[in-house]
């Protein structure tokens, strides 16, 4: 399950950018073509953060659909299946314009009240 190693990398980055402050939520953007199972990612998040200072920190996943652009006719197609073919002209001369993302979008830090 590669989601476990992905979560560990997300935790490491969140800790580094959070400057050891308590975190409320980490938001990640995952493209459809990344072959990441959202439920497995959430389960792995619980495993990796349990018993750490990030226990209780929420992982929010933003799903990004796969979109291709046809070089022949210029059409943009949102893919339902990983078939890289233009739905307008059926050309295979396409480029992926979105759907391969795996990014940390935001880290919500708990504000300490004095």
C-alpha positions in Angstrom: 0.0 0.0 0.0 1.9 3.0 -1.3 -0.6 5.3 0.5 1.3 4.7 3.7 4.5 6.1 2.3 2.6 9.0 0.7 1.1 9.9 4.1 4.5 9.7 5.8 5.8 12.2 3.2 2.7 14.5 3.7 3.2 14.3 7.5 6.9 15.2 7.2 6.2 18.1 4.9 3.4 19.4 7.2 5.6 19.2 10.2 8.4 21.0 8.4 6.1 23.8 7.2 4.1 24.0 10.4 7.2 25.0 12.4 6.2 22.6 15.2 2.9 24.4 15.7 -0.2 22.3 16.3 -2.0 21.5 13.1 -5.8 21.3 12.6 -6.0 20.1 9.0 -3.9 19.3 6.0 -5.5 19.7 2.5 -4.1 17.7 -0.4 -5.0 17.7 -4.1 -4.9 14.3 -5.7 -5.3 13.8 -9.5 -7.4 11.0 -10.9 -4.4 9.5 -12.8 -2.3 9.2 -9.6 -3.8 5.8 -8.7 -4.3 6.8 -5.0 -7.3 5.3 -3.3 -8.8 8.0 -1.1 -10.1 5.6 1.6 -6.7 4.0 1.8 -5.0 7.4 2.1 -7.3 8.4 4.9 -6.8 5.1 6.7 -3.0 5.4 6.3 -3.2 9.0 7.7 -4.8 7.7 10.9 -2.1 5.1 11.2 0.8 7.5 10.6 -0.6 10.3 12.9 -1.9 8.1 15.7 0.1 8.7 18.9 1.9 11.8 17.4 1.4 15.5 17.8 -0.7 15.3 14.6 -3.2 12.9 16.2 -6.6 14.4 15.5 -5.3 16.5 12.6 -7.7 16.1 9.7 -6.6 15.1 6.2 -8.9 16.6 3.5 -8.6 15.3 0.0 -9.5 17.4 -3.1 -10.1 15.2 -6.1 -8.9 16.5 -9.4 -10.5 14.9 -12.5 -8.2 13.9 -15.4 -8.5 16.2 -18.4 -6.8 15.9 -21.8 -6.3 18.4 -24.6 -6.4 17.1 -28.2 -3.5 18.4 -30.3 -5.5 17.7 -33.5 -8.8 19.5 -32.8 -8.1 21.4 -29.5 -10.9 19.9 -27.6 -10.7 19.4 -23.8 -12.0 16.1 -22.5 -12.6 15.0 -18.9 -11.7 11.4 -18.7 -13.9 8.9 -16.9 -11.5 6.0 -17.7 -7.8 6.2 -18.3 -8.2 6.1 -22.1 -6.1 8.9 -23.6 -8.3 9.5 -26.7 -10.1 12.6 -27.7 -13.9 12.2 -27.4 -14.5 14.7 -30.2 -12.3 13.4 -33.0 -10.9 10.1 -31.5 -7.3 11.2 -32.0 -4.7 9.7 -29.7 -2.5 12.8 -30.1 -3.4 14.3 -26.7 -1.7 15.9 -23.8 -2.8 15.5 -20.1 -3.5 19.0 -18.8 -4.8 18.0 -15.3 -5.2 14.9 -13.2 -1.6 14.0 -12.3 -1.4 16.3 -9.3 -0.3 15.2 -5.8 0.1 18.4 -3.9 -0.3 19.8 -0.4 -2.6 22.7 -0.9 -2.9 24.1 2.6 -1.9 23.5 6.2 -4.3 24.9 8.8 -2.5 25.8 12.0 -4.2 25.9 15.4 -4.1 29.5 16.6 -3.0 29.8 20.2 -5.1 32.2 22.2 -3.2 34.1 24.9 
